[in-house]
Amino acid sequence: MSDGVQQNTRTIEESVVTDFSDRMSYGGYLELDTLLAAQHPLSSPEHHDELLFIIQHQTTELWLKLVLHELSGACVFLREDRLAPALKCIARVKHIQRTLTEQWSVLATLTPAEYAQFRGVLGNASGFQSAQYRAVEFTLGNKNAAMLRVFDADAAAHALVRDALEAPSLYDEFLRLLARQGYGIPGSVLERDVTKAWTFTPELVPLFAEIYADPQTHWAAYETCEELVDLEDNFQLWRFRHLKTVDRIIGFKKGTGGSSGVPFLQRALELTFFPELFAVRTEIGG
């Protein structure tokens, strides 16, 4: 108090470090000089909303980097029969997915008239060309070797996507773990070409029906199945919000990358990662 007037300030405690001439700082640790200097609007004169568009997609890429890190970790843990830490990785991915889905609401504040004023500077740049997104999709089982040619001009991106194409998916690793635990996974599943997209395998449905019929006996497998279902649900919600945001902003215009736009995104909703885990629901309860 001073002269009876309350000061709306907070005194810095003496123990708080303020000299960073030879210490690691917050900005230094996070390399904020690099991070915050990575937004370069191309519109001229610079359009106010282009920064939103850039940051939206850059933050998505940062989250995708973490998603890929966690899914890769989960695959390693499953390979090592360490289910608990694998489930922790998957749980973290689920939280990231919620953030990614909600993030579309920020981009949705961009109106068609605003976007039209700087869309031309994107050229053919499109989220379709995101190597990290493709690697995530491949890690979850939606593989397509033809996608590799999109990254021919970028050696690092090509290697990232190729590695995800050639590695067993999260679902492959889970099924292999089940086989090691004594579950009757067909040999054709265990020996399949992992560079191919997963396709519905009806022989797995009775096995999952057995797990779901007695959760207490098969709790670890049962819990993991439900975690995978959550992953797919979240991914589909993200795809749907993407579709609706694009519809809201550009309608049925073609995408900057050459796709048909909304119809192309609509078809992505038909893709599935773990079809047997949804098919088994028809069998539960008779």
N, C-alpha and C positions, 0 to 999 in steps of 0.2 A: 504493500500500500504506500502511496505517496500523495500527501496533501488530501487524503481521503478518496483518491481516485484509484481504482483498481487498474493495474497494468496488464494488458492482454498479451503478455509475452512469457516465455519460459526460459528461465536461467539455464545456461549450459553448465552441466556439472563439471567440476574441475577434472574429473577422471576421464572425460570424453576426449578422445584423440582428435586434434585439429591440425596438426602438422604432418603433412603427407609428402614432405620433400624427399624422404628416404623410406617411406612405408607404402605398402600396398593399399590402394584406395578402392572404394566401391566401383568407381568408373573404370579404374585400371583393371580390376579383376574381370569385369564384364566386357571390357574393350568397348566402352560406350562411344568413344571417338569414332571407331570403325562402324559400329552398329547404327548410330544415329546419323552418320554421314552417308548411309547407303540408300537414301531415298532421293531419286533424281527425276522429278517430273519433266516430261518432254514437251508438254503443250506450251505454246508460245502465242500470246502471253500465258503464263502459268495459270491453269484453271484451279480454282480453290479446291475442288473435290478430287483432283488427281492424287493428292497425298493420301487421302482415305483409301483409294483403290490400291495404291502401292503397299501401304502398311497392312491392309487387310490380307493381302496375299503373302507378304513377307512373314507376318506372324503365323499364318497358316503353315508356311514352310518350316518355321521353327518348331511348331507343335508336331508336324509330321516327322521331323528329325527325331524328336523324343519318342513318338509312337513307334517308329522303326527300331530305335534303340531298345525299347521295352519288349517289342515282339521278338526281336532277335535274341534278347536275353531269355525270354520265355521258352523259345525253341531250344536253346542250350540247356536250360534247366530240365526240360522234359526229356531231352536226350540223355541226361545224367540221372534220370529217375528222381528228380528233386521237384516234386509236384508243388509243394507249398510256396517256394519262391517264384515258381512259374505263375501260379495264381495271383501272387502279389503284383507281378508285372502286368498281367491281364487286367487286374483291378485298376491299376494306374492308367492304363490305356482307356478304360471305360470313362474315367473322369476327364481325360483329355478330349475324348470324343464329344462329351457333353459341351465342353468349352468350344470346340470347333463348330458344333451345330448352332449354338447360341450366337456365335460370332457372325453368322449370316445376317442376323438382325441389324448389325451395324452397317453392313454393305447395303442392306435393303433401304437405308435412308437415302441412297443415291437415286435420284429420279431419272426417268428416261431422257428428259431434256438436258439434265446436267451431264450424264454420261456421254450423250451424243456429241457434246462439245469437245471431248478429248479422246474419244474411242479410236479415232483414226491414228493416233500416235502409237498405238499398240502394234500396228502392222499385223503380223501373223502370230504374235505372242498369245499363248492360250494356256490355261491350266491343264489342258490335255497333255502338255509337254512336261509336266512336273515329274521328274525322275523319282522323287521321294514318294509321291502319291502312288506311282506305278509299282515301286518296290514294296510298299505297304500292301497294295492289292495282291501282288504276287505272293507275298509272305502269307497272306490269308487264303491263297489257293486259286484266285482268279487269274490264271496265267495265260499269256498270249505272246508267243515268240515273235510274232509279226510286229509287236510294239517296239522291238529293239531298234528298228531302222529309224524311228523318230529321234533316237539319241546318237546316231552315227557321227554327227558333227561335234559331239562332246564326249571325249574319251572317259572322263570320270563318271559322268552320268550313265554312259553305256555300261561301264563296269558294274556300277551299283545295281542297275536293273538286271543285267545278265546274272550277277551273283544271286539275286533273289529268284530269278527264273530257275536256276540250276539247283537251288537248295530245296530240301524238303519243306513243305509248308508247315504252319503251326498245327494244322489238322493232321498232316502226315505224322508229325512227331507225337501227337496225342495218341493216335491209333497204334503207333509202334510201341508206345509205353503200355497201352492196354494189352497188347500182344505179349509183352514181357511179363505182365502180371497174370497171364493165364487166360485172358479173354480170347474167344475164338475169332480173331480177325482173319479173314481170308488171305491166303498167300498172294493172290492177285493184287490185293490192296498193298501189302507190304513190299511187293516187288514192282510196283507200277513205275512208269516213267514220270518222275516228279516234275519234269519240265512241261508237262501237259496240264491243262486246266482240270481241276477236280470235276468229276461228273457223278451224278447220282448212282449210288451202289446199293441196290435193294437188299443185298445179302447182309448189310449192316443193320437194317431196321430191326430185325428180331433180337439182335444183340442189345441194341439200345432199349428195346422194349423190356428186356429182362432187367436191365439196370434201373429203368424207371419204375418197374413193378415192385422193386424192393430197395428203395433208397438207402435204408439203414445198413443193409448188407454191402451195398456198393457205393457208399457215401462219397468217397473221393472221386470216383468216375462220374457219379451223378452230379456232384457240385461242378466239376469241370465242364460237363456238358452244358449246364445252365449258364456258366460264365461265357462259353462260346456263343450260345444263343444271344446273350446280352450284347456281345461284340457285334454280331450280325445285325441285330435290331438297331443298335446305335449307328452302324455304318449306313443302313438303309435310311434312317432318319436324316443323317447328314446328306446323303444323296438327294433325298426329297427336298430338303431345305435349299440345296444348291439349285435344283430344278426350278423351284418356285421363285427364288431370288432372280434367276436369269429371266424367267417368264415375266416377272414384275418390271425388270429394267429394260430388256430389249425385245420382249414379246417373242415372235417367231422368226426374228432375223437369224441369219446364219452366224455361227461362231467365228471369232477372229482367226481361229486355227483352221477353218475350212469345214468344220462339221455342220450338220443341219441345226445345231443349237438345241432347243428344247426337245425335239423328237429324239435326238441322239442321247440326251440325258435321261429321257423317259425309258429308253431301252435298257439303260444301266440298272434300273430298278428290277429288272427281270433276272439279274445275275445273283447267284447265291454262293455262299462259302461252305455252309455245312448243311446240305439239303436233308440228310438222314435225320438230323436232330429236330427238324421241323416235321418230316414225314412221320416220325414215331408218335407224334401227338395224336394222329388219327387212330393209332392202335391202342392208346392208353384208355383203360376203362371199358374196353369191349365195344 
